[in-house]
């Protein structure tokens, strides 16, 4: 039985699309994306539609509180027999109901070399602005297990990306995103192997 992946997104979903393609091509062996959960209307909805993937938009404002919202996400994932939860540009903190339902089974990607340039407020272009402001010569991609703090669980995979002379935040973001699209499927495939000896 293929491992069932549930992807959580807030944005355009380019990593989500890569993961769907990597499951279909066998780059991530023996796995399939069974659902996509969004916290707001966003481009990832169109990608889910294109591939015929079950997609739901659950906005926190429509729930009595954050825990009720997270419980609903956990229930939707469990209902679809999700074996691994993959965050792909999901801009919210994951809380108890989902963490407890999927212990060590939630991965996230961050567009820098954690533990540097991570944490609350470090998302999108801000990450790359901070990297350039710090004058480091290398950035990269980190894939990590998710816990109850932003960008904090154990890092399982990293790929370095050079910072070039004259880089703008946008140019660095583009180079890092290309690396994300290579790294995430690889990291997921490796992690799945550790789940299935
Ligand atoms: C990526 O840079 C990812 O590292 C970060 O959010 C962005 C999502 O981009 N967590 P996309 O929606 O996958 O295109």
Boltz pocket constraint, residues with backbone or C-beta under 6 A from the ligand:
constraints:
  - pocket:
      binder: B
      contacts: [[A, 11], [A, 12], [A, 13], [A, 14], [A, 15], [A, 16], [A, 88], [A, 89], [A, 90], [A, 109], [A, 110], [A, 111], [A, 124], [A, 177], [A, 180]]
      max_distance: 6.0
